[in-house]
Every structure is written in C-alpha cells, then in structure tokens.
Amino acid sequence: MTDDRRALPPALSEAHEVGFDYRDGAGVDFEPYPDFLDAGETAEWWRAWTGNAELDGSELRVFGQDGTGGLAVFLGSEGETGVLAQNLWAYLWLLADGFGPWEATAYPDHEHELPTDARLTEIATTPGAVAAQVGE
C-alpha cells in the first residue's frame, strides 16, 4: 500500500489543533486526523462503505471521524449521510459555531447548543487565508 498522505491546508490544521469541547459525550463528537487519510486507506474504506470493489474514493479527502468510526464527509458508521459544508471556509465556520461533522448532520437546524469559539472564529475570518489554501 502506497502512503501518499497529503498535509491538511494550514487553516484546517490550525482549526483542528484548537481542539473540541467534548463535554463527556454531550459536546462535539469528532476526532480529527493530523493529515488526510492516504489513498489506500481511503479506497479500502470507500469500497467497504459502498460495497463496490471498483471504486477507489480518489475524489475524497478524509480528515477525521466520529467516535463510532463514521468519517467526515459525513458518511456515518450506520449509513447516515450529510453535506457538512460546500467548501473549507464553510467548514471552518461550522467548527467556529460549535459544531462537528456529526452534530451538523444530527442537528441540521442548529438545535445543538455549544458556545462559539473565539480562536476558531479568528481562523475562519482570516482574510484570504482559506481561499489561498483550498488548492494546496
């Protein structure tokens, strides 16, 4: 298996380093990876999730999971699916608002109440930082 890990864009890496409010199971249920899952692991996971051995998931960049093993796209361990954000910038705002991938899927109307995070808000509002990093 080839290890072709790619580094996370700096804003995403920095946001994940801030940490999450886990609140003994009542907070964010997300375990970020230090970098994107490599192509071999992504292909193995994608084939298992879809049941299609011909797919390789090469268009996906997996960067974390919830406590049950559901991966952040969001494709849950029990078959749940959801669009978390249309781009990196929107994902950073999701984190700043106190949501992780599972919470965004489970509480689409933002019924989940966690405080916003000042450092994550700062990361999300850094002018040009996110746009410049998306293509990296």
Salt bridges, closest charged atoms under 4 A:
ASP3 OD1 - ARG5 NE 3.84
ASP4 OD2 - ARG6 NH2 3.34
GLU14 OE2 - ARG119 NH2 1.71
ASP21 OD2 - ARG23 NE 2.64
ASP35 OD1 - ARG5 NH1 3.11
GLU41 OE1 - ARG5 NH2 3.05
GLU122 OE2 - ARG119 NH1 2.93
